[in-house]
Each structure stands twice: as C-alpha cells, then as structure tokens.
Amino acid sequence: MTEKYTLLHSFNVNENKNNNTKNQIFMKEYLLNITEQQFFIKFSPMKNSAAFINAIEVVSAPDNLITDTANNLQPASQFQGLSKFGYETMYRLNMGGPLVTSTNDTLGRTWLPDDAYIKSKNMAKATSVGTSTIKYPDGLTPQIAPPTIYATVVQMADAVVSNQNFNITWNFQAENAFAYLIRLHFCDIVSKSLGNLYFNVYINGNMAISDLDLSHTVNGLAIPYYKDIVVNASLVSNGLSVQIGPSRMDNGAPNAILNGLEVMKLSNSVDSLDGEFGVDGKKMETGGGGPHRGAVAAVGFGLMFGAFVGLGAMVYKWRKRPQDWQKRNSFSSWLLPVHAGDTSFMSSKTSMGSHKSNMYNSTLGLGRYFTFQELQEATNNFDSSKIIGVGGFGNVYLGVIDDGTSVAVKRGNPQSEQGITEFQTEIQMLSKLRHRHLVSLIGYCDENSEMILVYEYMSNGPFRDHLYGKNLPPLSWKQRLEICIGSARGLHYLHTGTSQGIIHRDVKTTNILLDDQFTAKVADFGLSKDAPMGQNHVSTAVKGSFGYLDPEYFRRQQLTDKSDVYSFGVVLLEALCARPAINPALPREQVNLADWGMQWKRKGLLEKIIDPLLAESINPESMKKFAEAAEKCLAEHGVDRPTMGDVLWNLEYALQLQEAFTQGKAEDESSNAVPLSTEAAAVVPPPTAPTSASRPATIPEGDEGSVDAHPINDQSGTEVFAQFSNLNGR
C-alpha cells in the first residue's frame, strides 16, 4: 500500500498462479497521482506469512496522460474529478496487431494482441499500414499511445458489413465492486475519403459513442483520436463488454473500427484497488464501489497530475478467469452475435423459448437453434448410457433429434477452464468452415449456462479403430488411400480455404472420422489456431498428442501449417503399418512409429514392416509413392516439408497406381482362371476375413531383441464419434 491507496490486500501467489505453472511471473501496473516530494510503498505480511517483491519500476508520466474529465456511460453525462482516483491497469490491447513490447512504447508499456478477448474472430478483419502514415494532431503525442497502435485496426469483415445488426465484441473479466475507465483509441486508416465512416460504440449494451465520424472529429484520415468512458460499478455485474458496429445513418459505408483499448480500474470510496479496506483500516460502505459521491457534478476540479507512477509488482490477476466468474456469466455472451443497442449485452432467447424447434439462420453459420429441452429428449435426458466420448470440455452423447436424424451432442462443462477454451475455439472455427471432408456442425444450444454443439453423426467412427485394436474388418489398401486423400483435402482446405488459414494442431487417426460410406472427415478443432497474418509462424504453448507432435514445434514453440503436415505423415505410416504412433510395449527403437518407419524407409525395406494383411494386395509402386509422401512430411525441418496440396497430389497418384495394378491383376486372373470341379469346391471352406483386432504385431525380419507386441487400450474411441474421447495426449 501507499500512504493513500491500498494496492493489494490479502494477496496470495499460489491462489493466483495457473495450475502446474512453475516460476510464473506476476506483474501489476498502477497509475497514481503523486503530489508530494516523496512516495512510499509499504508491504505488510499477513499473520503467519511473509511479504516479498522482486522488482519495482517507477516511471514518470505526463500530466495529461489522464485528463480530469471523461464521458460517464450511464447516466450519460460529463464525469469530472478523475485525478482524485488511483488506477490499476487491467487490459491494454493492440487491436488487430501484434504484441507491442515495452521497448517500443515511450512509457515502457506493453500492449497485448486482442485475440484472447475478441468474440467470433470471423466477424472481424485486421488491417495495418506503415507507422509513417500516422499523423498526430496538436495536443496528442505518442505518449498517449505509440504509432504502432494507431497503424493497426480491427474493422468489420467483408462478409458481414452489409448486416448492420452485427457488431464486433470484446469480453473482459471485471470485479463488480469497482468502477472502470475505458480508453478507446481510433485512427481511420481504412477509408478512402472523408465522410465515409460512421459507427457506434457500446459498452455493456449501453450506447457509449453514437454516430462517430472521425473525419469530422479530427478533420482528416490516419489521425489518432481517443475517447475516455467511465463505467460505474453498478453496470459491471457480469464483466465488461466493448462492441463496435455500423451506424444507422444512410450515408457512409456500413463499417466500424477500433485501434486500441485500455481498461483501468478506479479506486473505490476508501481508496482501495483490491478489497474493501482502506489504508487506515476503514471498511467500504455498501454501494461504495463506484466513484466518490458528488464526483459527477461539475466541480471544476483543476488539479493537474504532477507525476504518475507505473509500479511493476506482482500479479496479472486478470489474466485468469476464476470459475465463479464463468458460472455467473451465461455462455451465450461467448457464442452469439448481439446487437448492443439493447440494455443488456447478454443474448436473450425469450423469443425462442417454445418447445418446438427453431431454425436460427445465424450469420455465424451455427445452424439450427436447439432448445435445451429438445436436446434432453434427443439424449434421454443426457443418459450416461448415451455417452460416446469424454473430454476436458465434458461429454459427447449419441442423440436422435425430432426428424429421426442421429447426431453427436457435445455438452460443455463450465467447471473445465481448458474445455471452455477449446469449446470456444471450436465454435469460432466451425462457424467459418464448410467442406465435404470436415465434420459439419448441425446446430447449438445456449440456454442459461449451457454450451452445447450438435454435430453430424459419423457412424463408422475414427480411422484408428479400423486399423488396429478393434474387432472390425480390415480396410483394403485402396480404402486406406481414399481415407488419407479425403483427410488431406480437409487439411488442405484448412490451410488455404480461408483468407488467413487455420492450423489444426491435433491431426491424428482418432480425429479422422468415417461416415457410413467411409468418407473421411477431419474433426476436433479445439486446439486449432488461426495462421499468423504476414508471419511465418505463431508462437504458442505446445499442445497436441504424443507421437504426432512436430519436433520443431516442440523445440521452438513456433507453430506453422507444416506442423500439421508432420502429424499427417505419422497418420500415413499408421495407415500403412497398422500400429499406434507410440507403443511403449515394443523395444525402444520401435516405440516411436515415425522414427522406426523412417529407419526402414532409408534402408529401402519399408515393406518389411507394413500391415501383413496388405502384403498380397498392395502395388509396390503405389506403396513407394505413398512412402515417399510420408517421408517428406516427416522431414526434421518444416521448411523441407511439402504443403498439404503437394501431399494430396502424391496420394492421388499413389491411388491411380493402385487402381491400375488392381485392374491389371483382375484381368490376368480372369484369363488364367481354371474352374474347380464340383467335388473339389465342396471340400474347400470359405475364407474367414481377419479383423483389425486379430492383426499380428508387425516385427521386421532380422530385428534383434524384438518382443511380442499387444495393442494398447488408449481409449481411442468407440464405434461412434469417438474422436471426443480423452486420449491422454493433451
């Protein structure tokens, strides 16, 4: 605490760090009006505890960084007296742009990308220009925000600008015991001429700025401008939501922009920024979380800021959403587009509350809207006997909807933070993806706190179950080729079918599903990431499944579309050898399929380890072309791997070679066939087709020290939609 402000109260490092995270860095930033010659910071340990800090930074800031006047959100009025408050920086975002580090900011601030907070990324489009284009007006300097912030922008995506009922939304966690100052940064770098852009800004469903015309406000294009809005604590019951959307005015393009955003917590009535106790031990009175009483009046308070302090201390508490906050918020705020002209920013389904199904033609492509009651009936009230998959997000149920269609019902678990994150990612991905070789979304339900997605049912389950470990008839080589080709087409579409491209990040045989015609479809987009705009890779924590992980991604934590290519190379070897990607029951040199397979490929003896059930039917030339494709996919460095388009071409060529071989073989057998006598035919029993469960372990000739191998029960799935099983690989 300082002499005036309580900065942290009853702070506990263990309660604020992420689970299983060691040596995590915590940092907090404050803006304080210091009017004395000396500034004191005091650390007081709680009973039977200790107080500590690793570093403190004190940075002087200009007097006008926070002016004394701002707009009050509700009731709409002028808010005066901002210099009375202490501030804690909660969020500082660069909209549509990359991370801006402290070295690129005149005040040493860090601006995070907005990706983690924007809802429905497909509704937005990022645009950027050179920083030399930005022209600061008189009275505004890079100390307010660096030119990098104003040179990037989020605007309405081309696909939706004609629909003026849609907005771009960012959601944030916020404590309802405090008021907040929201600073919005604007710079029109998208318009071709003046007077062509009018838009609205909403905060928590309330109009914050109406019909903003930047060209009139700043009299030009590419000129920075910012606006401060104060949000009272009474409006923060469910966090903070900031939305931009087209104006209702007839003139101008239906578009909206936002370049940067800052969210700062205001100290409460006892000058605390954490908890309800002031420095003197005084407890905040009920209702005292908002700005000081009387501060809204025009008091003409003229005190200028002598200096501001940026304090680097302990914790980014706001980076981790607590479970109770997730429970308080209906997940509909994450799922559905909302026109924020209403009094609430949570979507309402009062018009859809009837039992009969409602067809909701969502611009997001979410398909049919199901009521919760409909899905209860479809799954026999989510009967445990209907569960066909379990994951970190919750359960997947087999259901039958009112028209008799079998579906897979994926019900999110609000207690699972990881599952919710993956669930939201899958929503964003599926809302913009439609392809014959990608699993389709049929509809959704978001009543109350439910997050439920309904998918097409894939009756033949995952590809892996038809290769090993299940009592299923084996697939022919042609079938395996066709499944690999279909999967490659789906992945090729992911990488190239959208303007930005998508990286699946969890390609494996359990995420390739087969319908009743054995058509392959790629599934499970919970770990997917948008490919980086204008960059070769995206830096991210390593996620995926062991045995399929790109070693370069694992070492450098730099994800590219070539990481999917590597994983697909492992899938190709699984299809050829009919064994798991990782099998610890085998000798050490055979545990990893990718390493083992490439060893035999380099010896020119790959045919020694292929599925014995293929030995008599596979064309050697087809296998050679297939193996070459797998080898290229498994190159050590991503730059040496082919694109999915190149892989697809090689697989299609391998299929042509196999079909030509099969046709020629059939013609030879027909011309050389000798009919059996009736007596001989009577004593020859019909052949019994082997199954994938009866497939022997594949041990190459001359491989010393080999042992019998048994299939691993890795919960790879059931016969129905089993890609949602927990594979222990994440």
Buried (B, 14 or more C-beta within 10 A) or exposed (E): BBEBBBBBBEBEEEEBBEEEEEEEEBBBBBBBBBEEEEBEBEEEEEEEEEEEEEEEEBBEBBBBBBEBBBBBBBEEEEBBBBBBBBBBBBBBBBBBBBEBEBEBBBBBBBBBBBBEBBBBBBBBBBBBBEBEBBBBEEEBBBBBBBBBBBBBBBBBBEEBBEBBEBBBBBBBBBBBBBBBBBBBBBBBBBBEEBEBBBBBBBBBBBBBBBEBBBBEEBEEBBBBBBBBBBBBBEBBEBBBBBBBBBBEEEEBBBBBBBBBBBBBBBBBBBBBBBBBBBBEEEEBEEEBBBBBEEBBEEEEEEEEBEBBBBBBBBBBBBBBBEEEBBEEBBBBBBBBBBBBBEEBBBBEBEEBEEEEBBEBEBBBEBBBBBBBBBBBBBBBEBEEEBBBBBBBBBBBBBBBBEEEEBBBBBBBBBEBBBBBBBBBBBBBBBBBBEBEBBBBBBBBBBBEBBBBBBBBBBBBBBBBBBBBBBEBEBBBBBBBBBBBBBBBBBBBBBBBBBEBBBBBBBBBBBBBBBBEEBBBBBBBBBBBBBBBBEEEBBEBEBBBBBBBBBBBBEEEEBBBBBBBBBBBBBBBBBBBBBBBBBBEBBBEEBBBBBEBBBBBBEEEEBBBBBBEBBEEEBBEBBBBBBBBBBBBBBBEEBEEBBBBEBBBBBBBBBBEBBBEBBEEEEEEEEEEEEEEEEEEEEEEEEEEEEBBEEBEBBBBEEBEEBEEBEBBEBBBBBBBBBBBBEBEBB
